[in-house]
Amino acid sequence: MLNDNLTLDGKTVLVTGAAGFIGANLVKRLLNEVSGIKVVGIDSITDYYDVNIKYERLKEIDALGKNWTFVKGNIADKKTIYELFRMHKPQVVVNLAAQAGVRYSITNPDAYIESNLIGFYNIIEACRHSYDDGSEGVLHLVYASSSSVYGSNKKVPYSTEDKVDNPVSLYAATKKSNELMAHAYSKLYNIPSTGLRFFTVYGPAGRPDMAYFGFTDKLRNGKTISIFNYGNCKRDFTYIDDIVEGVIRVIRHAPERKTGEDGLPVPPYKVYNIGNNSPENLLDFVTILQEELIAAKVLPEDYDFEAHKELVPMQPGDVPVTYADTTPLEEDFGFKPNTSLREGLRRFAQWYAGYYGTI
């Protein structure tokens, strides 16, 4: 197991996408648990989904009354990013800002180029220049990748050793590009960087565009839900608290800087999967969700579920299975996500009932 080589106590941490699902939960953990930490967040708060949920997350962070600064801005704006780095001089950068979603990348590709490519470029360029004039600079760049990079890979579970050169969506292509850009900058400028391939993150106050949230909205309103690939999909659902725990453990060990035989830096670069290592059948998932929504009084006990579901073909860009090999994460950090799907969906259903009301 790797030993921590980076303490967060007293450090300044920049979290992009701080009003997002993972970002906000990470910020709360850092502020609550790390002594003397200063967290700077940036988020453009796009209307890709209900902005009220984003503002609700920020309100929860503000209520902590801790050392927290929020900037509403776009990481694709280089001037904004450079000014942020100049003012706050972050020692750790966690880049979670991105345009997410496979299907949306088909209808609105511009958003992915702007945020995931131009935005990420601005972040790593700012990390590079943080070392100017002999400054200590950024000690660790941690950034979000995605299980989507595996495309239609037939080999399961998905390993970070697998070749991932055949993305089946623009979203996946941009995330693979992030990994390639980070590797190049790690090599050229000795920037310690770690990419995290997240697998279907879910939980309370999550993203409304995700299946579990969208299904709940439709069922509650008496609409029919579409279950893709006729229900023959499997997803490695990963509860938000497990994701955040993994991110924090990874932050605390920056890849070591080393010099190769050629006298040049060996890229201080790593990529990990964070998933449950236990894919769930979509039909089983929907059954558990229904049961927990009834228990939370979001749906009535006599809800006719069969009348509100429709089995449909696979959508373009989707894949039939996601399945994480988390062995490297376990070996290096002694951690494996372990929240059961039922427990995670129960917490979501209870939050949903509290936020939107019961029947």
HULINVEN-V571999 format. One record per backbone hydrogen bond with DSSP energy under -0.5 kcal/mol. NH is the residue of the N-H (numbers start at 1). CO is the residue of the C=O. E is the energy in kcal/mol with one decimal. If there is no record, write none. Layout:
nh->[NH	NH]
co->[CO	CO]
e->[E	E]
//
This chain:
nh->[2	5	6	10	11	13	13	14	15	15	16	16	17	18	18	20	24	25	26	27	28	29	30	31	32	33	34	35	37	38	39	40	41	42	43	49	53	54	55	56	57	58	59	60	61	62	63	64	65	68	69	71	73	73	77	78	81	82	83	84	85	86	87	88	89	91	92	93	94	95	95	96	96	100	105	105	106	107	108	111	112	112	113	114	115	116	117	117	118	119	120	121	122	123	124	125	126	127	128	129	130	130	131	132	134	135	139	140	141	142	142	143	144	145	147	149	150	151	153	158	162	173	174	175	176	177	178	179	180	181	182	183	184	185	186	187	188	189	190	191	192	193	194	195	196	197	197	198	198	199	200	202	206	210	214	215	216	217	218	219	220	221	222	223	225	227	227	228	230	230	231	232	233	234	235	237	238	240	242	243	244	245	246	247	248	249	250	251	252	253	258	260	263	266	267	269	270	272	274	280	282	283	285	286	287	288	289	290	291	292	293	294	295	296	297	298	299	303	305	308	309	310	312	312	318	322	325	326	330	331	332	333	334	335	337	344	345	346	347	348	349	350	351	352	353	354	355	356	357	357	359]
co->[332	252	252	35	8	11	38	92	13	40	14	94	42	15	42	17	20	21	22	23	24	25	26	27	28	29	30	33	34	11	67	13	69	15	71	46	50	50	51	52	53	54	55	56	57	58	59	61	62	66	39	41	43	71	74	76	77	78	79	80	81	82	83	84	85	12	12	140	14	93	142	16	94	98	101	102	103	103	104	108	108	109	109	110	111	112	112	113	113	114	115	117	118	119	120	121	122	123	124	125	126	127	128	129	131	132	91	91	192	93	140	194	95	196	198	146	147	148	150	323	159	169	170	171	172	173	174	175	176	177	178	179	180	181	182	183	184	185	186	185	190	268	141	270	143	195	272	145	196	274	198	238	203	207	210	211	212	213	214	215	216	217	219	218	308	225	310	226	227	312	228	229	231	320	280	235	200	202	239	239	240	241	242	243	244	245	246	247	248	250	266	264	260	258	265	267	193	195	197	235	233	231	281	282	283	284	285	286	287	288	289	290	291	292	294	293	293	300	303	305	306	225	227	310	315	234	158	324	326	327	328	329	330	329	275	340	341	342	343	344	345	346	347	348	349	350	351	352	352	353	297]
e->[-2.1	-2.0	-1.6	-1.9	-2.2	-0.6	-2.8	-2.8	-0.6	-2.9	-0.5	-2.2	-2.0	-0.5	-1.7	-1.6	-2.5	-1.3	-2.4	-2.6	-2.2	-1.8	-2.6	-2.7	-2.2	-2.0	-2.2	-0.5	-1.1	-2.7	-2.3	-2.8	-3.3	-1.8	-1.7	-0.5	-1.0	-0.8	-2.5	-2.1	-2.1	-2.1	-2.3	-1.8	-1.7	-2.8	-2.0	-1.5	-1.6	-1.7	-2.4	-2.6	-1.0	-0.8	-2.0	-0.9	-1.9	-2.8	-2.2	-2.0	-2.4	-2.4	-2.5	-2.3	-1.9	-2.4	-1.6	-2.3	-3.2	-0.6	-2.8	-1.0	-1.0	-0.8	-0.6	-0.6	-1.4	-0.9	-2.6	-1.0	-0.6	-1.0	-1.7	-2.5	-2.1	-1.5	-0.8	-0.9	-2.5	-1.9	-0.6	-2.4	-2.3	-1.8	-2.5	-2.4	-2.1	-2.2	-2.3	-2.3	-0.8	-0.7	-1.3	-1.5	-1.1	-1.5	-3.3	-1.0	-2.8	-3.1	-0.6	-2.3	-2.4	-3.6	-2.2	-1.6	-1.8	-1.8	-1.8	-4.1	-1.9	-2.0	-2.5	-1.9	-2.4	-1.9	-1.7	-1.6	-2.0	-2.9	-2.6	-2.1	-2.2	-2.4	-2.5	-2.2	-2.8	-2.6	-1.1	-0.7	-0.7	-2.6	-2.6	-2.7	-2.2	-0.5	-3.4	-0.8	-1.0	-1.6	-0.6	-1.8	-1.0	-1.8	-2.8	-3.3	-1.4	-2.4	-2.3	-2.9	-2.5	-1.3	-1.5	-3.1	-3.0	-0.6	-3.3	-0.7	-0.6	-2.7	-1.7	-2.4	-0.7	-2.8	-2.2	-1.4	-2.8	-2.0	-0.8	-1.8	-2.5	-2.2	-2.2	-2.5	-2.5	-2.1	-2.3	-2.6	-1.4	-1.8	-0.7	-3.3	-2.0	-2.6	-0.6	-1.9	-1.9	-2.5	-2.5	-3.0	-2.7	-0.7	-2.5	-2.4	-1.9	-2.3	-2.5	-2.5	-2.2	-2.4	-2.3	-2.0	-2.2	-1.9	-1.4	-2.8	-1.5	-1.6	-1.5	-2.0	-0.9	-2.3	-2.4	-0.5	-1.8	-1.3	-2.6	-0.8	-2.2	-3.0	-2.7	-2.1	-1.7	-0.9	-0.5	-2.6	-2.8	-2.1	-2.0	-1.9	-2.8	-2.4	-2.1	-3.0	-2.3	-1.8	-2.5	-3.1	-0.6	-1.2	-2.6]
//
